[in-house]
Amino acid sequence: MYFKVLVVLVLAGTVSAASAATAAGSLDNNLLHFKEQLEQLLDLSRSPCQDFYGYVCGRSANGNQTLRRQQEQQRFQQLLKSTNPVQMLDMELQLINFYKSCENNRGAEAMRSSPLYKSSGGWPALEATTNNQSLHWLSVLGNFHEMGAPYFFETKISMQSNKRVVTLQPDTTRRHTMRKFEQRVGELLQGFGVEQSRAHVTSLEVLSLERSRRDIVKTERIDDQVQFSYMNFKRSSFGNASLNRLDWDGYFRKQLGGKTLQPTDAVVVKQLPRLVDYLLLLQNTSMHRLLNWLWIDYVMDIAAADCQQLVDTYAGDVYAHLLQRVSANRVQTTQMYAAIGRAYKTQLAGSVWIDEISEQASQRFLGQLMHMSLNGDERLNAAYHELQLGRRSFYRNMEKLRRFQHKRQSTSSSQQALWQYVQVFNTINGLLPQLQNLSSPLNYALIGERFARSLIAAGSNSRTPGAWRSMDSERQFAVFQNCSNTLSTERLPNANDLLLGMLAQRQSWSCYKQQLPQTASRLNAQLGGGRMQLSLERLYFIGSLLVECRENSGSGSSQQQQLQQRQLQHAILRNSVEFSEAFGCRNGDALYAQQQRCKLTP
């Protein structure tokens, strides 16, 4: 596959002189637009050679998240308008249908027409009269659980030795503080037009149930588990909580698509005392109050999120895939992948750092990503084939999508690695409000190092740092670790992460320098004006870190995580002569590349 894609790239790279001139003009405009954007993002009061992380990320970390979301949504809408639907895969069209249905109608009337609303007995706060006396709380929870909303407890079903094993896990989540939850309840009822006196009573009921639920969550429990046969589970009685009066057969038929559990199938209950507390709470709660709580909690985050957020939340893999294809110059980006792939083979493949299995996994990752960038991901497209979403009924689409994701088989490790990498285009999307697509050299500056890191570590388990390293590298790694300890002026980051970052930067930087246009001196003259005094070399280091800090600040990372990211980035730069040369760092600066740097060549 790798060589087939290279042939495509050679053919695609054959352009006329007129086309080349047009591309050069586009490059000039893209770089100048990006420089204008950087002047709003960088903290120019800080010295790059003293605190590069603060220089690039200081303002991003404290930026207006609401404004950023609005910019990303506007950028996404612009991209969709400029995209030809004929060139889209079916899964991408499904995602756009979901997005359009969200834009078209998210009100109360649209909710009333959804299957879940009808089957669960409705939302009493919206209805003058409700007929839910015949419903039972387990049946109602079954409807939500089947769709992938595991309220009070989560149910997972697997097969072991020709026998089903059901695991019941009590819920322990708290998305908001109690004060925030109360505020959101009031805003939601007002937004859906609930009459004021009814909204007041509903709020009191819902808050009472939420406090009782949180008391159960806060109670410390031993993390144990108890196993029953299904027959014994249905007959069990725990104090005042008797299970034999509950229709567990009907509940599990919903979870199994109409099938039933056998008497000998196993039921594993984790934290049984907590589950018993939930059963007693539900048993003593009126259906009217329970339905109000369920619908308020279900709609709370949906109503507060914009359509782009909902697309990213419920179809993140397709969303990341679409952004990559519509926000980047596919040919130029794939050429970058090929160039860094060649650098990987010449610099790392066969060295003491990389074992043979990791090298093979990296080559597969490279081939799959190059093919996916040009042609799309057929396997992901096939996975979404059974899903059919329209452009009108948002809440019906939401149910379909959540039910589909709930039942969907887990993705393979290789597909997960691809998805994790292409998610970077979500951040890129918000950084380039005036650009139509990402092209060289911006693709190297913004995603080159991210891709190189993903390529090197493609064969490793992310929970095991350094799993991509060869076992023969232990002696050399110990030397590297000792060196990084000696040279570090800050708290030492994980040595495996430091090594990975340095190897990725070396590959990406060498390719970046090779592909810089012959007009680099002219471009540097254009970029060098103003207070920032940008150059193509400085652009590379700024762009690489800007994506990382924008992504971290947007994901709600803690101060400790940001500190660790800062320490890692500074440690990498202190070992980079290219960085010191680009920014004119001198002896005595905190990030000056010292003469005795840690060697990467074994």
N, C-alpha and C positions, 0 to 999 in steps of 0.2 A: 504493500500500500504506500509506503514511504516514497518509493521510486516513481510510482504512478503519479503521485501528487507533484513530485518534482518536475515531471514532464509537463504537467498542466501549468506549473509556474513558469517554466521556460517559454511556453507558447504565450501565456498571458503577459509576460514581461516584454514581449516584442512590440514596441509602440513606434509610431511615426514621429518625425521631428516636431510636427505641430502638436501632437499629443504630449510630447515631453515638455514643450514650452508651456502648454496649459497647466500641466502638473506642477511645473516650477512656480508659476504664479499662484497656484492654489496653496503650495507649501509656504510661500512667503506670507500669504494672508492668514493661514492657520497659525503660524508661529507668532505673528504680531497680535492676533486675537488672543492667543493663549498668554502672551506676555501681559496684556491688559488685565486678563483675569488674575494672573499671579500677583499683580500689584495690589489687588484687593484681598488676597489670601495670605501673603507672607507678612511676618512681623519684622519690618526692616529696621526696627530699633535694636535688634540683637545682631551680634556678630556671628556669621556662619562658622568661623573657625573656632569660636568659643562654645557656642550652643546651637548646633545646626538643627537639632530637633525643635528647639524653641523658635528658631528663625523660620522654619517651614510650617510647624504644626501649632505654634502658639495661638494664632488667631483661629485656626480651624477647630481646635479643641473647645474654644469658648464661643463658637459661631452660633448663629440663630438657627436652630434645628427646624423650626417651622418654615422659615424662608428657604432653607435648603431643600426641604421636601417640595415646596412649591416650584422651585427651579427645576428639580428633577422631574416633576410631573409635566411641566411645560415642555421640557426637553424631550420627554418620552412622547408626548403628543405630536411634537414637530417631527420626530423620527417616523412615527406611524404614518403621518400625512405624506412623507417623502418616500415611502416604501411601496413597491408594487405588489399587491396581494397575489398576483400570479406566481411570483417567485417565492412565496411563503409555503412552509410545510403545513400539513393539516393541523398539527398540534399548535402551531403558532397562530393559525386562524381561530382555533378554539379559544386560545388565550385572549385574543382581541375581542371575540364575541363576549367573553366574560367581562372584559374591561368596558365594552360598550354598554352592556346590560347594567353595569354598576353606574355608569354615567347617566343612563336613561331613567331609571326608576329604583329608588331605594326607600320609598315611603311605606306607610302603613298598609295601603291598599295592595301594593305588590306583595307584602308579607302575608296578607290574609289569603292570597291565592296559592301559597306554597303548600306542597304535600305535608311537610312536617307540621305546619301550623294546624292543618285540618286534622291530621291523625292524632296529635297530642292533646287536642281539646281547646286550642286557641290560647290567646293571651287575655285573661280576664280584665286587665286594666283597660284594654281597648274595646271590650264588648259590654254593652248594656246588660245583656243576659247571656249566660253561658250554660251549657249542658254537659258538665264534666263529672256529674255525680257517679256515673257508672265506671269511670276510669280508676285505675289503681296506680300507685306511684311507680311500681316496678315496670308496668307496661309503658308508662310515659318515659321513664328513664331509658327503657329499651329502644325507643324511637330515636332518642338523642345519641345513645351509645352506638347504634348501628350506623349513624351518620358520622361518627368520629368526634363526638363531644362527650367525653367520659366524666360526667358529673357524679360526684360522691364516691364512685369507684370505677376503676378501669378493668376491662375484661380482655385478656389475651388468650387465644386458643391455638395450640400447636399439636403436632402428632408425635408420639413416641411409642415405638414398638407396637404399631397397629392400634394404638389407643389414644383417644383425645385427652389432652391435658389442658384444663382451664385454670388460668391464674387470675385471681381477683385481688387487685391492689387498691387499697383505700387512697383517695385523693388527699394530697397535702399542699395544694397550691394556694398562694395568695398573691394575686397580680397587683393589687392596690392596697394602700393603707385603708383603714376603716373610714377615715375622714374623706379620702379621695373617692372611695366607693360611694359614700353617701352623696357627694357632690355629683358624681356621674349619674347616679339614679335620678336625681332631680332634673339634670340637663336632658336625660333621655326621655323621661316622661313629658317634659315640656316640648321637646323636639317632635315627639309623635302625637302631639295635640291632645294628651289626656286631660280631661276636665280637672280643674284645680283641687276641688274637694276630694275627688276620687284619687287623684295623684298623691294627696297627702296621706290618705289611709293606706294606699298601696306602699308608699315609701316606708311607713312605720312597720308594716308586715314584713316587707322584704328585708329591712335592716335587722329586725328581730331574728329572722331565720339565718341571716348572714352571720350575726354574732354567735349564734349557737353553733353554726358550722365551724367558725374560726376557733371556738373553744375546743372543739374536737381536734382540729388541726394542731393547736398549740400544745395539747396534752402529750407529754413524753411517753412513747411506747417502745417496747423492745422490738427490734426488727426481726421477728420470728416468722415462721410459717407453719401452717397445719394442713395436712392432706387428708381428704375424704374420698371415698367413692361417691359418684354422683347420687346414687340411691341413698346413702347415709347422709350426704349433705342436705338433701331435701327434707329428711326426717329430723334434722338437728333442731335443738332448741337451746338458746343461750340466754338464760335468765328470762326476761320478759320478751326477748326477741325470738319468736318462733318462725322457722323457715317453712314449715309444712303448710302454712296458709298462703304462701306466695306462689304465683304461677311461674316457676323457674323454667318449665318446659316451653311456655310461650316466649319467655325472655330469650332463651338460647336459640329458639327457632329463628328469631330475627337476626341474631348474630351469625348464624350458620346458613342463612339463605334458605330457610325452610326445613333444614335437616334437624334431627333431634339428637341429644346426647344419649348414650347408652348407660344403663345402670352401673356398669363397671368402669366407665370413664372416670378419670381423676379430676378432682377439684382441689386446687391449692389456694389457700387463703393466706395472704401476707398481712401481718398485724391484725389478727383476728379481733382483739378488743376494740380497735378503732373502727373496724367494719361493723361490729355489733352496735357501737355508739351511733353510727350513721343509720343503721336499720331502725333503731329506736327513735331517732329524730324524725325520720321519714314517716314512720308509723304514726307519730303523734302530730304530724303537720297536715293541715287541710289541703285538699287538691287545689283550691283557689289560691292559697298562698304559695304553694310549690310552683304552680304554673307561672305566676307572676315573677317569682325569683328566677326560674329557668329562662324565661324569655328575656328578662332584663339582662341577666348575665350573658346570654347568648348574643344579644344584639349590641351590648355595650361597646365592645371593641370594634365591631363592624361599623357602627354608626360614627365612631370617632375617627376612623381611618379613612384616608382618601383612596381612590380607586387603584392607584398605582401600588400603594402599600398592600392592599388586599390581593392584588395579582401576585405580588412578590411573596406574600405569606402563604397563599394556598396553592400556588403553582410555581414555586421558586426555581425549579430546574428548567422549566420551559421559559420562564421570564429571563433568566440569565442567558439562556441559549439565544433568545430573540435579540436581546440587547447586543450581544457580541456580533450578530450578523447584520444588524441595521446601524450600529454606531461605529463600525470599523471598516476600513478599506480591506475587503476580504483578501485580495491578492497580495497587497503589501504586508498585511499582518501575517499571512501564511508564509511569505518569503522570510519574514523575521524569524518565525518558528523554525524554518529550514536552516537558516544561518546559525542560530543558537544550537540547533541539533547537531550541526557539523562541528561547532566548537566543543560540544560535549564529547563527541567521538575523538577529537584530536587532543583534548586537554585532560579528560577524565577516564574515558573507556579504556579498560586494560590497565589502569593505574592501581596502586595499592589501596586507594580510597574506596573504590566501587567494586562490589562483588558481581559475579556473572548474572545472578538472578535479578539484581537491581538494574543492571544494564539492559537486560532484555525487557523488563517492565518499563523502563524509560523509553525505549525505542517504540514499544507498543503505544504508550501514552502520546509520543510525538506524532506517530502515524495517524492515530485516531483523531487528535486535535486538528491536525492539518486538513484531514479529510472533512471533518465536521465544519471547519471554518469555511471551506469552499462549497460543500454540498449539503450541509446540515446533518443532524444526528438521526439516522434512520431508526436506530434501536429505541431512542426516546420517542420518536414519532410513532412507532408501532405500539409502544406501551400506552399511549394516550388514544389509540385508535377507537376503543370502545366508548369513549366519552363523547357525548354530543351536547354542545351548549349553544343556545340561541342568543340573540342580541336584545331580548325584551325582558324576560323574567329573571331578575337578578337573584332573588332568594331561592328560586328553583335551581338556578345554576349553582348557587352556593352549596346547596344540599348535594347536588350531583357531584360536584368537585370534591367536597369533603368526604363523601361516601367512597368515591373512587380512590382518594389518597389513603383512606382508612383501610381499604381492602387490598391495596396495591402491594405487590411483592417488594421486598427490600432490594435496592439497587446493588449491583456488583461493586466491588472495591474500585475497579478501574473506572466505571461510570461515575462513582462518587468523587474520585479524584478529578475527573473532567469537570464535573459540576462545581466543585469547590474552586477550581481555577477560574472558570468563566464568570463566576460571581463578581470578579473584579470589575466587569464592565458596568455593573450597577453604579459603582463609585465613579467610573469614567464618565458615565452618562450625566452625572451632576456637575462634573468639572468643565464640560465643554459646551456651554449654552449657545455659543455662536458658530460652532463647527458642525458641518454635515457628517463628516466621518473622521475616524482616527487614521492617520497615515504617517509614514516615515518622515522625520525622525521621532515624531511624538509617540508612536507606538513603542519604540525602544525606550524612550524616557519614562513612559507611564506604566508599561506592563512588561518590559524586557526582563528585569530582575525577578519579578513575580513568576514569570513563565520559567526562567532558568531554575529557580528554587523548586517549582513544581515538577520540572523535568527530572532533576536530580533525585528528588525524594519520591518519585512516582511509585516506586516499588516497596515503599516502607509503610509501616503502620504508624499513623500520626501520633498514637499514644506512646510510642517507643522512640524517643529522640535518637537519631543516628542509626536507625535500623537499615538505612541504605548503605552503610559503610561495610566494607569487607572485614572479615575477622582478622585478616592479615595486617590491618591498619592499626591495631591496638598499640603497638610500640610507637609508631609515628604520631598517633593521636595523643598519647601521653606526653610526648615532646611538645606538641602544639598546645596542649592544655597548660602545661607548665609555663610556656612562653607567654600565653595570653594572661596568665596569672601575674607574671612578672611585670608586663607592660601596662596593665590596666590601672588607671587612676580612679575609676569608679567601681562600684560593686560589680563583680564578675558575672556576666550573663552565662546561660547554659553554653558550654563549649561546643556542643554539637550544633546548636543554632548559629553560633558565631562562625563555625567552619562552613556550614551550609550557606550562610549569607555571603561570606568572602568568596567561595567558589562560584556562586551565582553571579556576583558582581563582576568577577573576572571574565566570565564567559560573555555576559551581556555587554559589558563595556568594550571589549575587543571587537565585537560585531558592530556596535554603535559607531566606533571610530572608523571602521572600514566602509560603512555605508554613507557617511556624511557626504553631502553633495560637493561638487567642485566649487560651488558658489559659497562655501562655508565662510570665507573671509568677508564676503559681502553681507551675508546674513548676520554675522557677528557684529558688523558695523551698525546694522539696523537695530539689532537687539540691545546694543551696548548703551544706548542713550537713556537719560533719566537717572533717577536715584538708585534703581535696582542694578543697573549695569549687568544685564544678562548676557550670556554667551551660550553657544550650543553645548559646550562642555558643562557649564553650570546648570543648564536646563536638564541635563541627564540626571544629576544627583538630586536636584529639587523635585523633579517629576517622580522619581522612584519613591522618595520618602513621602511626598504629598499624598499619593494614593493610599499609603499605609496609614497615615495619621487621619485622613478623612474617613477611611473605613472604620478605624478604631473609635473615633469620636462619635460616628453615627450609630455604632452598635451598642452604645451605652457601657463601654468598658470602664472599669474602675480606675481610680488614680494609681493603684498599685500596678495594674496591667500597663498603663501608659508609661509609668516609670520604668518598667522592665523593657518596654519597647524602645524607650529613649536610650537606656544603657546598652542595649544590643546594637542599635544603629550607630551610636558613637564608637563602640568598640570596633565595628566594621570599618568606619571611616578612619580611625586611627591607624589602620593597617593598609590604607589606600593612598599611595603616592599620587595617583591621578586626582583624587579629591583635593589634596593639598595644593597641587599645581593649578587646578581649575580655579580655586578661590584665593590663591596667593597666601596660604597659611605659612607662618614662620615658626622658627624654634621658640618655644615658650607658649604658643597657643595650645589650648586644651586638646584640639583635634589635629594637631600637626603630626603627620606620619613620621614616626621616629625612624632613625637609621636601622635599628635592630628590630625589624618587623618579624612577625611570625611567618615562617615559610609554609607555602602550600604544596610545593613540589617535594615529594618524598625523596 
